[in-house]
Amino acid sequence: QVQLVESGGGLVQAGGSLRLSCALSGRTFPFYAMGWFRQAPGKEREFVAAISRGGGNTVYADSVKGRFTISRDNAKNTVYLQMNSLRPEDTAVYYCAADLNVIVATISSRYDHWGQGTQVTVSS
């Protein structure tokens, strides 16, 4: 099974920045499309950002567009989510996901592999 491990979460003040990382085990990382999702207490899991296998296509939720940037380093088997200008409403558990069968996807059900999540808390 593919293993995904997120890191980089923490507590920051509004307006601050964090960079999340997601490491995928194995040597097939270049073949996986990757995505970031988040889930706040009492809310459904929502799409944040996604990137295609080659990194040429990226998609962002409207709520984070212009503030967050998704990128990948295939040599390190890692995808990143740079989060700037953080707001309290960004507080959530952030999950990374991977799939071999999509180019880029914004729907959680299209991803077959998920990490354990990392907590991001933005204080006001």
LINHUZI-V467584 format. One record per residue. N is the residue number from 1. D_FIRST is the distance of its C-alpha to the first C-alpha in whole Angstrom. Layout:
N|D_FIRST + N|D_FIRST
//
This chain:
1|0 + 2|4 + 3|6 + 4|10 + 5|13 + 6|16 + 7|20 + 8|23 + 9|24 + 10|28 + 11|31 + 12|33 + 13|37 + 14|37 + 15|38 + 16|35 + 17|32 + 18|29 + 19|26 + 20|22 + 21|20 + 22|16 + 23|14 + 24|11 + 25|9 + 26|9 + 27|12 + 28|12 + 29|13 + 30|16 + 31|15 + 32|13 + 33|16 + 34|16 + 35|18 + 36|19 + 37|20 + 38|22 + 39|24 + 40|27 + 41|29 + 42|30 + 43|28 + 44|26 + 45|23 + 46|24 + 47|23 + 48|24 + 49|23 + 50|21 + 51|21 + 52|21 + 53|19 + 54|22 + 55|23 + 56|26 + 57|26 + 58|26 + 59|26 + 60|27 + 61|29 + 62|32 + 63|32 + 64|31 + 65|32 + 66|34 + 67|33 + 68|29 + 69|28 + 70|24 + 71|23 + 72|21 + 73|21 + 74|19 + 75|20 + 76|19 + 77|15 + 78|17 + 79|18 + 80|21 + 81|23 + 82|27 + 83|29 + 84|33 + 85|36 + 86|33 + 87|35 + 88|35 + 89|33 + 90|30 + 91|29 + 92|26 + 93|23 + 94|21 + 95|17 + 96|15 + 97|13 + 98|12 + 99|12 + 100|13 + 101|16 + 102|18 + 103|20 + 104|21 + 105|21 + 106|22 + 107|21 + 108|18 + 109|18 + 110|17 + 111|14 + 112|10 + 113|8 + 114|11 + 115|12 + 116|14 + 117|17 + 118|20 + 119|24 + 120|26 + 121|30 + 122|33 + 123|36 + 124|40
//
